[in-house]
Amino acid sequence: MRRMLSRLSVLMVVGMMSLSACGQKISLMTIEGSKGRLKAVVHQPKLRNGKPCPFVVIMHGFTGNKNENLLVQISEGLQERGIGSVRFDFNGHGESDGPFEEMTIGNEIADAKAVLAAVRQLDWVDSRRIGLLGHSQGGLITGLLAGELGAAQIKAIVQLAPAGNISEMAKQGEMLGTRFDVENLPEYVMVWNHKVGRPYLEYAIQCDAYGMAGKYKGRACVIHGSKDTAVPWEYGKRFADGYAQGKWVLMPDDGHGLRKHRAQTLGEIYKFLAGSL
C-alpha cells in the first residue's frame, strides 16, 4: 500500500519561486524518478480565459543540468508565449538523486516518463498538447521516448544537436574519446572526469536510436550547428530524415551549444512549438 501511494504521489510541490503580476508562475518541484528524487523547475504561463495550456518537457544533455542558459531561455520564452514547461535534472545530475555512475540512457527515459506523468496531473496543463525538447543526450532521449509513446501522447518534439552518435561510438568501443573493449566491458570508463558505468555502455551498444525514433509520426524539428565537433551535424540530419514530419534546421558555423545564432535558434523553437502544440 505504501508503494502504491508513493507511485500515485509522483509529484510534490516543495516551494514557489515567484508569482508575477501578469499571472505567470515559476515553481520548484520534486518528482520521484528511477533513482530517487528528481529536482525540477516548472514554468506556468498566464492562462488564456482560464483554459489549460500546451506544455513542453525540457531535457539537458550528458553531464548537464536544468539551469543551463539555453534551457532557461527556452522555458522563459515559451512562458511568454502561453506555453508551460518543466526543466529537470536527470538522475546523477545537478540536484537530483543517484550516483552518476549508475545513470543510463534507459533510466533517463524512465526519469522522463516520471516527469511526464507528473505534469499530466497539473490541472492547468492540456494533456492533449504536450511536447518534448532535448539537447544533446537529452535530444537522444527525446527521440527515443517519442518513438515509444507515439504521436497520440506526444504532439511535437524538438531535438537540439541530438547525440545519435553515442550508440554508434559505443558499438565501436568508444565513449566521447575514451576507448574500451566491447568484448570485455569494464566496470566503468572515465569520461570528462565522470565514471560511466558498464550498464550505460551495454544499453548504448544495443540501442537502435534511429529505428526507435523513426516510429514517431508527429511533428518533429531538429536543429544542429554545422561546426558541432561533439556531435557532427550529420547525426542530427539522420534523425530529421527519419521522421514522417521532420523539419531540419542547420545553423551555419555554430557549435554544440548553439551559441553563435542563439536568437535565431530560439526563434525557430518558439515558432515551431507555437504552431505545433
Order of alpha helices (4+ residues) and beta strands (2+ residues): alpha-beta-beta-beta-beta-alpha-beta-alpha-beta-alpha-beta-alpha-beta-beta-beta-beta-alpha-alpha-beta-alpha-beta-alpha
